[in-house]
């Protein structure tokens, strides 16, 4: 499908970006309340700005819809002291934009690319790279994400710990994009005779 800048612009004019921000804020707040994350944990974000507009992923990249999601999610994560990891598109092999502080704390490997909206990276990664305090691109976060949100079918599971629990929240969509929320829980060990800590379940 050819990329039509005018069509994307017109569709963007019809979106209520304040509502997108409000939905994003509500979603991340509900996830954090249920996931019981602690300061310094990692929250991964996958976001298709095209799907938010009601288009197929990768066909209508829109910085305004990505910026609205950023405005909803990132301030909440900062308030909780949670690191954001924003996934790029497959053209950058789903590398992630993180703050340098997160990279250094976890020992992630920096790579050299600057996310772009219509080349490689995607709108959400571009906005994050522009607006983080000290952004770096890392090849992988080594499955260290403790929770996350997938807005529009971007496939964030590869960035999460090995036991991922789907989460239901009150929202099903942000804009037109379906969302899937998830959190990590520690593995159960010991079989049927074991007793488990309910706070970790």
VENHU-V224898 format. One record per run of one state. SS is the DSSP state (A for helix, B for strand, O for the rest). FROM is the first residue (numbers start at 0). LEN is the number of residues. If there is no record, write none. Layout:
{{SS;FROM;LEN} {SS;FROM;LEN}}
//
This chain:
{{O;0;4} {A;4;9} {O;13;3} {A;16;19} {O;35;6} {B;41;6} {O;47;1} {A;48;4} {O;52;10} {A;62;18} {O;80;2} {B;82;5} {O;87;2} {A;89;3} {O;92;3} {B;95;4} {A;99;7} {O;106;3} {B;109;2} {O;111;4} {B;115;1} {O;116;4} {B;120;1} {O;121;1} {A;122;9} {O;131;3} {B;134;4} {O;138;6} {B;144;1} {O;145;1} {B;146;5} {O;151;5} {A;156;3} {B;159;1} {O;160;3} {B;163;4} {O;167;5} {B;172;2} {O;174;2} {B;176;8} {O;184;6} {A;190;3} {O;193;4} {A;197;3} {O;200;1}}
//
